[in-house]
Amino acid sequence: MPEHKKKLKEKLKKTLPVTGPQAPTLYELMQWYCLTTNTHGCRRIVVSKGRLRRLIWIMLTVGAVGLIFWQCALLIMSFYSVTVSITVSFQKLDFPAVTICNLNPYKYSEVKPYLTNLQEKTIENLKDLYGYPDSLLRMRRDTDASLNRANDDDPKGFLQKIQLVRIEDIKGEEILVSDIPSGRKRRMKSRMVDGERAAVPHERAAVPEPAPKKTVGFQLCNQFNTSDCTTYTFSSGVNAIQQWYYLHYTNLMAQVPMEKKIEMGYTADELLVTCFFNGMSCSNSRNFKLFHHPQYGNCYTFNSGEDGTIMSTSTGGSTYGLQVILHIDEAEYNPFLSISAGAKILVHDQSEYPFVEDVGTDIETAMETSIGLQLTESSKLSSPYSDCTLDGSDIPVNNIYNKNYSYQICIHSCFQAAMVESCGCAHYSQPLPLGAEFCNYNLYPNWMYCYLQLYSDFVKEDMGCHKKCRESCSNREWTFTRSTAQWPSITSEEWMLRVLTWEMGDKIDKNLTKYDLANVGIFYKDLNLRSISESPANSIATLLSNFGGQLGLWLSCSMVCVIEIVEIFCVDSFWVFARQHWQKMRKRCQQKKEERRQAQLAAASQDAVAADSGHDNPVCIQDEDPPTFNTALSLPVPSNCQVPRTPPPNYNTLRLQTFLENGGELEDSEDDTEYL
C-alpha cells in the first residue's frame, strides 16, 4: 500500500469515533456507550467536569438502577397474585342430586345367616366382660338354631385368633392380659396403640400415653411373623366391641355376592313412603336411582341425571323443593353395627361421587328436618397461580370411582391402590380396582394386620397420598341451613300413622310408630347464585406497561435503550473481552515459539563450541572415517570464528639443514617422480 494511503487511513482512525465491538478495550467501549446513549445519567457521568459532580452522577445512576430492579421484582411477584371477585345473580337453578341412605345397611333378618358365629361370639364377649344376661344369650341361641349352619362363616377359626382381651397390667412392652371367655391370664410382648387415636390425623406428634389398666382391646399379629404383634386398646368397651365387630363384619360381607347384598337391603318402596317435588308427587322408581354403598347398603339418589334429564326449580322456598317421608324400620337394625337410628342424606352435584360416610347429614326419626340450600360456585386459577388441578389428568393416581375428579376421590383411590399393592387385596369399603378382589381372611389371612398398619400411616399422612392429590380448580357447593321440629304433632299423630300404615300395605307387618318414620324437606332458600372466581391481578400487557413506566421514571429511557444496554453489556463486551483474550493467547503462543527457537539456537551454539574446543580446525570431526567433500561442506560454521587458512610451511621443522650438514644426500625415487 502506498505510503500516503497508510497515513490517510491512520488519520481517519484517529478522527472517527470507535463504535461497538471495534473498541480495543472495555474502558473505551463503555466510554463510547456513555457518549452515544440516550440514557442521560450515563452520559452525564462522562461529560461532567470535576470529580465531585461525576461522583454524584454515578451515585444517582446506580441508585436509579437499583430502584428499577426493586420495583420490577415487586411487579413480577405481583404478577402471580390473583384477585377474587364475587358475583350474585338471580336465575333459574338446577336442583342438586340428593342421595338418601338408611343408617342400617341390611335388614337384620336377611343378613343374620352370614353372621351367625360373629353374633354368638360378640354376645359371649359381652357376657364375660359386662355381665350380658344369660337369658338373652339363650334366647339368641334359640333364635339362631333354625338357621342353616352348613356354610360356616368362620371356617378357619379367626374369631378365636383375633378376639377381645382384657388388659390387666402393662410393663413396658410386656402386657398381662386375660382371655375372654376363659379368663386365663398370660403375658405377651406387643406394641401398644390407642385404637381411637390411631384414626386421628396428626397424632404422631403427640406423646403416647400408657393405656390404663383393665381396659379392653384386641391383638393383631403378623401371620408371617407371629412375634410381630400390635395391641389396640380403647378407652370405652363400646368402641372396642364396635371396632372388633366391624373388622370381622367387613371380612364376611366381602365374600357375599353383590346381587345378594342388594336383595338383603331396603327397596325404594320400603325406604321411601311419600315423595313430593315442586308441589307434585314423584315416583320412587322413575325419580330415584339405586346406588349401593359398601357401608350403608342400598341408597337411592333423587335427580341423579343418569337419564340425561336434570330437574330445575324457578322458585325458592320449602313448597318448591323435595319433600320425602322415610321408613326407618328400626326393628331390623343390626344391634352391633348400627347403634344410631335414622337416615343419611347427602346433597351433591350429579357428576360427583356421593361420599355419604364423610359429609352426609344425619336425619333423626320422629322429627321433621328442613334443609335450606344456598348454591356457591367457585373457580380457581391453575398453575402458576395455585396448585389446583383442572380435571385430575395430571395427578399420578388412577380414579377408580368412575366420576369426575375430586380431592376425596383421589385420596381414597390412592389408599385402595396402596392396599392392593401392600396387602394383595382391596378393602371392602371402597370400589374394587380392575384385576383385584376384596379382602377376606380365608384367602388373605394377614389382611387385617396389614390394613390397620396401612390405615395408621394414611391418617398420619405418611403414605404420601395427601401430597400426590390436589384440590380441584372448580367446585359447586351447597351450604345448609338446618332446622328441626317435632313430627308428627301429638294431635295429628294418631290419624297420620294409621294412614301411613295403610299406605305401606303388605310391606310391613306391624303398625307404624313415629320412631319408624322421618320427614325431610330439601329446598332452595332463594335462587341467588353466588359465584366466586379468580382472575390474574396483572396481565402481560399491564406488566410490560409497568416496566416501561419504571424505566421512564428513574432512567428516562425506553425499551429500545434496554435493548441497547443488552447489546453493549452482553454482545459487544463479550466480543471485546474475547478479542483481548485471543490477542493475549496469540501473543503468548508467539512468545513461546520464539523462546523455543532461541533455545534451539543456543543449544546448537553450545554444541558447536564444545566440538571446537578439542581441535584447532573446526571442521575436524571424530568419525572413524575421514569426511568426504560433500559432508565437509555441510558441517556447521562456528559463529564469530573465521576458518583458518593453511599456514606456510615451517621449513625449520623439516630439519633439512642438519641432515645436509651431516653429509646426507637426497635420492630421487620412481615413486617421487611419478608423484610429481
Solvent accessible surface area in square Angstrom, and as a share of the most:
residue,aa,sasa,rsa
1,M,147,0.66
2,P,65,0.41
3,E,112,0.50
4,H,125,0.56
5,K,105,0.44
6,K,93,0.39
7,K,130,0.55
8,L,103,0.51
9,K,107,0.45
10,E,103,0.46
11,K,135,0.57
12,L,90,0.45
13,K,138,0.59
14,K,177,0.75
15,T,99,0.58
16,L,112,0.56
17,P,101,0.63
18,V,59,0.34
19,T,57,0.33
20,G,7,0.07
21,P,52,0.33
22,Q,136,0.61
23,A,1,0.00
24,P,68,0.43
25,T,55,0.32
26,L,67,0.33
27,Y,161,0.61
28,E,65,0.29
29,L,0,0.00
30,M,52,0.23
31,Q,73,0.32
32,W,53,0.18
33,Y,6,0.02
34,C,19,0.11
35,L,74,0.37
36,T,75,0.44
37,T,5,0.03
38,N,104,0.53
39,T,1,0.00
40,H,107,0.48
41,G,11,0.11
42,C,24,0.14
43,R,102,0.37
44,R,90,0.33
45,I,35,0.18
46,V,37,0.21
47,V,53,0.31
48,S,2,0.01
49,K,168,0.71
50,G,47,0.45
51,R,224,0.82
52,L,131,0.65
53,R,133,0.48
54,R,101,0.37
55,L,94,0.47
56,I,83,0.42
57,W,75,0.26
58,I,66,0.34
59,M,126,0.56
60,L,104,0.52
61,T,14,0.08
62,V,99,0.57
63,G,36,0.35
64,A,12,0.09
65,V,54,0.31
66,G,39,0.38
67,L,61,0.30
68,I,14,0.07
69,F,144,0.60
70,W,142,0.50
71,Q,42,0.19
72,C,24,0.14
73,A,47,0.37
74,L,79,0.39
75,L,30,0.15
76,I,86,0.43
77,M,138,0.62
78,S,39,0.25
79,F,31,0.13
80,Y,108,0.41
81,S,49,0.32
82,V,46,0.27
83,T,68,0.40
84,V,88,0.51
85,S,53,0.34
86,I,100,0.51
87,T,82,0.48
88,V,92,0.53
89,S,50,0.32
90,F,151,0.63
91,Q,81,0.36
92,K,130,0.55
93,L,5,0.02
94,D,65,0.34
95,F,1,0.00
96,P,1,0.01
97,A,0,0.00
98,V,0,0.00
99,T,0,0.00
100,I,0,0.00
101,C,0,0.00
102,N,1,0.01
103,L,25,0.12
104,N,1,0.00
105,P,4,0.02
106,Y,4,0.01
107,K,35,0.15
108,Y,22,0.08
109,S,64,0.41
110,E,76,0.34
111,V,3,0.02
112,K,26,0.11
113,P,52,0.33
114,Y,74,0.28
115,L,0,0.00
116,T,4,0.03
117,N,29,0.15
118,L,0,0.00
119,Q,3,0.01
120,E,39,0.18
121,K,12,0.05
122,T,0,0.00
123,I,3,0.02
124,E,46,0.21
125,N,1,0.00
126,L,28,0.14
127,K,72,0.30
128,D,50,0.26
129,L,25,0.12
130,Y,122,0.46
131,G,58,0.56
132,Y,49,0.19
133,P,72,0.45
134,D,67,0.35
135,S,71,0.46
136,L,52,0.26
137,L,10,0.05
138,R,140,0.51
139,M,104,0.47
140,R,64,0.23
141,R,101,0.37
142,D,106,0.55
143,T,71,0.42
144,D,5,0.03
145,A,77,0.60
146,S,101,0.65
147,L,38,0.19
148,N,111,0.57
149,R,116,0.42
150,A,82,0.64
151,N,127,0.65
152,D,77,0.40
153,D,19,0.10
154,D,15,0.08
155,P,80,0.50
156,K,115,0.49
157,G,25,0.24
158,F,3,0.01
159,L,10,0.05
160,Q,110,0.49
161,K,124,0.52
162,I,8,0.04
163,Q,32,0.14
164,L,0,0.00
165,V,2,0.01
166,R,63,0.23
167,I,0,0.00
168,E,29,0.13
169,D,27,0.14
170,I,35,0.18
171,K,128,0.54
172,G,66,0.63
173,E,94,0.42
174,E,86,0.39
175,I,0,0.00
176,L,36,0.18
177,V,0,0.00
178,S,3,0.02
179,D,11,0.06
180,I,4,0.02
181,P,74,0.47
182,S,84,0.54
183,G,40,0.39
184,R,146,0.53
185,K,124,0.53
186,R,74,0.27
187,R,124,0.45
188,M,22,0.10
189,K,141,0.60
190,S,5,0.03
191,R,103,0.38
192,M,58,0.26
193,V,46,0.26
194,D,56,0.29
195,G,13,0.13
196,E,55,0.25
197,R,69,0.25
198,A,17,0.13
199,A,51,0.40
200,V,64,0.37
201,P,68,0.43
202,H,117,0.52
203,E,44,0.20
204,R,138,0.50
205,A,93,0.72
206,A,42,0.32
207,V,126,0.72
208,P,114,0.72
209,E,137,0.61
210,P,119,0.75
211,A,18,0.14
212,P,86,0.54
213,K,132,0.56
214,K,150,0.64
215,T,15,0.09
216,V,13,0.07
217,G,0,0.00
218,F,4,0.02
219,Q,28,0.12
220,L,3,0.02
221,C,35,0.21
222,N,29,0.15
223,Q,65,0.29
224,F,166,0.69
225,N,76,0.39
226,T,106,0.62
227,S,93,0.60
228,D,34,0.18
229,C,11,0.07
230,T,1,0.00
231,T,0,0.00
232,Y,14,0.05
233,T,8,0.04
234,F,10,0.04
235,S,92,0.60
236,S,41,0.27
237,G,16,0.15
238,V,92,0.53
239,N,53,0.27
240,A,0,0.00
241,I,15,0.08
242,Q,49,0.22
243,Q,91,0.41
244,W,1,0.00
245,Y,1,0.00
246,Y,65,0.25
247,L,12,0.06
248,H,0,0.00
249,Y,7,0.03
250,T,2,0.01
251,N,0,0.00
252,L,12,0.06
253,M,0,0.00
254,A,15,0.12
255,Q,77,0.34
256,V,11,0.07
257,P,83,0.52
258,M,89,0.40
259,E,120,0.54
260,K,71,0.30
261,K,7,0.03
262,I,60,0.30
263,E,119,0.53
264,M,1,0.00
265,G,0,0.00
266,Y,4,0.02
267,T,69,0.40
268,A,18,0.14
269,D,69,0.36
270,E,38,0.17
271,L,0,0.00
272,L,2,0.01
273,V,25,0.14
274,T,34,0.20
275,C,7,0.04
276,F,94,0.39
277,F,17,0.07
278,N,53,0.27
279,G,50,0.48
280,M,141,0.63
281,S,86,0.55
282,C,17,0.10
283,S,30,0.19
284,N,30,0.16
285,S,96,0.62
286,R,156,0.57
287,N,18,0.09
288,F,7,0.03
289,K,68,0.29
290,L,84,0.42
291,F,42,0.17
292,H,33,0.15
293,H,4,0.02
294,P,24,0.15
295,Q,70,0.31
296,Y,21,0.08
297,G,0,0.00
298,N,5,0.03
299,C,0,0.00
300,Y,14,0.06
301,T,10,0.06
302,F,0,0.00
303,N,8,0.04
304,S,16,0.10
305,G,22,0.21
306,E,130,0.58
307,D,102,0.53
308,G,70,0.67
309,T,87,0.51
310,I,75,0.38
311,M,55,0.24
312,S,33,0.21
313,T,3,0.02
314,S,72,0.47
315,T,60,0.35
316,G,25,0.24
317,G,25,0.24
318,S,67,0.43
319,T,91,0.53
320,Y,91,0.35
321,G,3,0.03
322,L,2,0.01
323,Q,52,0.23
324,V,0,0.00
325,I,24,0.12
326,L,0,0.00
327,H,5,0.02
328,I,0,0.00
329,D,20,0.11
330,E,78,0.35
331,A,83,0.64
332,E,39,0.17
333,Y,23,0.09
334,N,3,0.01
335,P,54,0.34
336,F,24,0.10
337,L,35,0.17
338,S,16,0.10
339,I,113,0.58
340,S,67,0.43
341,A,36,0.28
342,G,0,0.00
343,A,0,0.00
344,K,25,0.11
345,I,1,0.01
346,L,12,0.06
347,V,12,0.07
348,H,12,0.06
349,D,18,0.09
350,Q,28,0.13
351,S,42,0.27
352,E,52,0.23
353,Y,33,0.12
354,P,7,0.05
355,F,6,0.02
356,V,0,0.00
357,E,57,0.25
358,D,70,0.36
359,V,84,0.48
360,G,17,0.16
361,T,23,0.13
362,D,76,0.39
363,I,2,0.01
364,E,77,0.34
365,T,20,0.12
366,A,10,0.08
367,M,58,0.26
368,E,56,0.25
369,T,0,0.00
370,S,31,0.20
371,I,0,0.00
372,G,2,0.02
373,L,0,0.00
374,Q,26,0.12
375,L,1,0.01
376,T,15,0.09
377,E,57,0.25
378,S,35,0.22
379,S,56,0.36
380,K,84,0.36
381,L,45,0.23
382,S,34,0.22
383,S,89,0.57
384,P,83,0.52
385,Y,53,0.20
386,S,32,0.20
387,D,105,0.54
388,C,8,0.05
389,T,2,0.01
390,L,126,0.63
391,D,95,0.49
392,G,13,0.12
393,S,98,0.63
394,D,85,0.44
395,I,13,0.06
396,P,104,0.65
397,V,28,0.16
398,N,119,0.61
399,N,57,0.29
400,I,35,0.18
401,Y,16,0.06
402,N,143,0.73
403,K,74,0.31
404,N,91,0.47
405,Y,33,0.13
406,S,32,0.21
407,Y,57,0.22
408,Q,55,0.25
409,I,1,0.01
410,C,3,0.02
411,I,20,0.10
412,H,30,0.13
413,S,1,0.01
414,C,11,0.07
415,F,6,0.03
416,Q,0,0.00
417,A,56,0.44
418,A,19,0.14
419,M,0,0.00
420,V,46,0.27
421,E,150,0.67
422,S,69,0.44
423,C,20,0.12
424,G,41,0.40
425,C,0,0.00
426,A,0,0.00
427,H,6,0.03
428,Y,10,0.04
429,S,34,0.22
430,Q,19,0.08
431,P,36,0.23
432,L,80,0.40
433,P,23,0.15
434,L,189,0.94
435,G,85,0.82
436,A,22,0.17
437,E,78,0.35
438,F,43,0.18
439,C,3,0.02
440,N,12,0.06
441,Y,2,0.01
442,N,32,0.16
443,L,111,0.55
444,Y,53,0.20
445,P,53,0.34
446,N,24,0.12
447,W,5,0.02
448,M,3,0.01
449,Y,19,0.07
450,C,23,0.14
451,Y,29,0.11
452,L,29,0.14
453,Q,61,0.27
454,L,24,0.12
455,Y,69,0.26
456,S,23,0.15
457,D,61,0.31
458,F,21,0.09
459,V,12,0.07
460,K,51,0.22
461,E,58,0.26
462,D,76,0.40
463,M,45,0.20
464,G,19,0.19
465,C,0,0.00
466,H,51,0.23
467,K,174,0.74
468,K,94,0.40
469,C,6,0.04
470,R,57,0.21
471,E,99,0.44
472,S,25,0.16
473,C,6,0.04
474,S,70,0.45
475,N,70,0.36
476,R,71,0.26
477,E,94,0.42
478,W,22,0.08
479,T,64,0.37
480,F,76,0.31
481,T,72,0.42
482,R,104,0.38
483,S,63,0.41
484,T,65,0.38
485,A,54,0.42
486,Q,102,0.45
487,W,22,0.08
488,P,1,0.01
489,S,54,0.35
490,I,142,0.72
491,T,127,0.74
492,S,22,0.14
493,E,46,0.21
494,E,126,0.56
495,W,146,0.51
496,M,39,0.17
497,L,19,0.09
498,R,168,0.61
499,V,65,0.37
500,L,10,0.05
501,T,25,0.15
502,W,203,0.71
503,E,86,0.38
504,M,6,0.03
505,G,42,0.40
506,D,140,0.73
507,K,88,0.37
508,I,27,0.13
509,D,142,0.74
510,K,80,0.34
511,N,120,0.62
512,L,8,0.04
513,T,68,0.39
514,K,37,0.16
515,Y,124,0.47
516,D,8,0.04
517,L,0,0.00
518,A,0,0.00
519,N,12,0.06
520,V,0,0.00
521,G,4,0.04
522,I,2,0.01
523,F,29,0.12
524,Y,3,0.01
525,K,95,0.40
526,D,50,0.26
527,L,3,0.02
528,N,51,0.26
529,L,13,0.07
530,R,85,0.31
531,S,31,0.20
532,I,50,0.25
533,S,45,0.29
534,E,37,0.17
535,S,49,0.31
536,P,62,0.39
537,A,41,0.32
538,N,26,0.13
539,S,58,0.38
540,I,105,0.53
541,A,70,0.54
542,T,58,0.34
543,L,21,0.10
544,L,103,0.51
545,S,77,0.49
546,N,48,0.25
547,F,41,0.17
548,G,30,0.29
549,G,44,0.42
550,Q,35,0.15
551,L,20,0.10
552,G,39,0.37
553,L,124,0.62
554,W,90,0.32
555,L,23,0.11
556,S,65,0.42
557,C,13,0.07
558,S,59,0.38
559,M,99,0.44
560,V,112,0.64
561,C,9,0.05
562,V,41,0.24
563,I,114,0.58
564,E,54,0.24
565,I,51,0.26
566,V,77,0.44
567,E,86,0.39
568,I,4,0.02
569,F,104,0.43
570,C,79,0.48
571,V,73,0.42
572,D,7,0.04
573,S,19,0.12
574,F,118,0.49
575,W,138,0.49
576,V,0,0.00
577,F,103,0.43
578,A,34,0.27
579,R,73,0.27
580,Q,39,0.18
581,H,80,0.36
582,W,152,0.53
583,Q,100,0.44
584,K,117,0.50
585,M,102,0.45
586,R,141,0.51
587,K,125,0.53
588,R,121,0.44
589,C,80,0.48
590,Q,103,0.46
591,Q,91,0.40
592,K,106,0.45
593,K,139,0.59
594,E,75,0.34
595,E,114,0.51
596,R,142,0.52
597,R,118,0.43
598,Q,91,0.40
599,A,59,0.46
600,Q,125,0.55
601,L,97,0.48
602,A,49,0.38
603,A,52,0.40
604,A,59,0.46
605,S,52,0.33
606,Q,128,0.57
607,D,99,0.51
608,A,28,0.21
609,V,100,0.58
610,A,70,0.55
611,A,69,0.53
612,D,42,0.22
613,S,94,0.61
614,G,62,0.59
615,H,60,0.27
616,D,142,0.74
617,N,68,0.35
618,P,25,0.16
619,V,59,0.34
620,C,59,0.35
621,I,51,0.26
622,Q,142,0.63
623,D,97,0.50
624,E,176,0.79
625,D,108,0.56
626,P,115,0.72
627,P,62,0.39
628,T,85,0.49
629,F,155,0.65
630,N,114,0.59
631,T,66,0.38
632,A,40,0.31
633,L,126,0.63
634,S,89,0.58
635,L,45,0.23
636,P,101,0.64
637,V,111,0.64
638,P,19,0.12
639,S,84,0.54
640,N,164,0.84
641,C,54,0.32
642,Q,168,0.75
643,V,81,0.47
644,P,82,0.52
645,R,229,0.84
646,T,130,0.75
647,P,100,0.63
648,P,115,0.73
649,P,88,0.56
650,N,87,0.45
651,Y,145,0.55
652,N,128,0.66
653,T,90,0.52
654,L,101,0.50
655,R,187,0.68
656,L,85,0.42
657,Q,133,0.59
658,T,79,0.46
659,F,90,0.38
660,L,106,0.53
661,E,124,0.55
662,N,121,0.62
663,G,58,0.56
664,G,20,0.19
665,E,143,0.64
666,L,136,0.68
667,E,154,0.69
668,D,135,0.70
669,S,49,0.32
670,E,138,0.62
671,D,104,0.54
672,D,76,0.39
673,T,92,0.53
674,E,140,0.63
675,Y,187,0.71
676,L,180,0.89
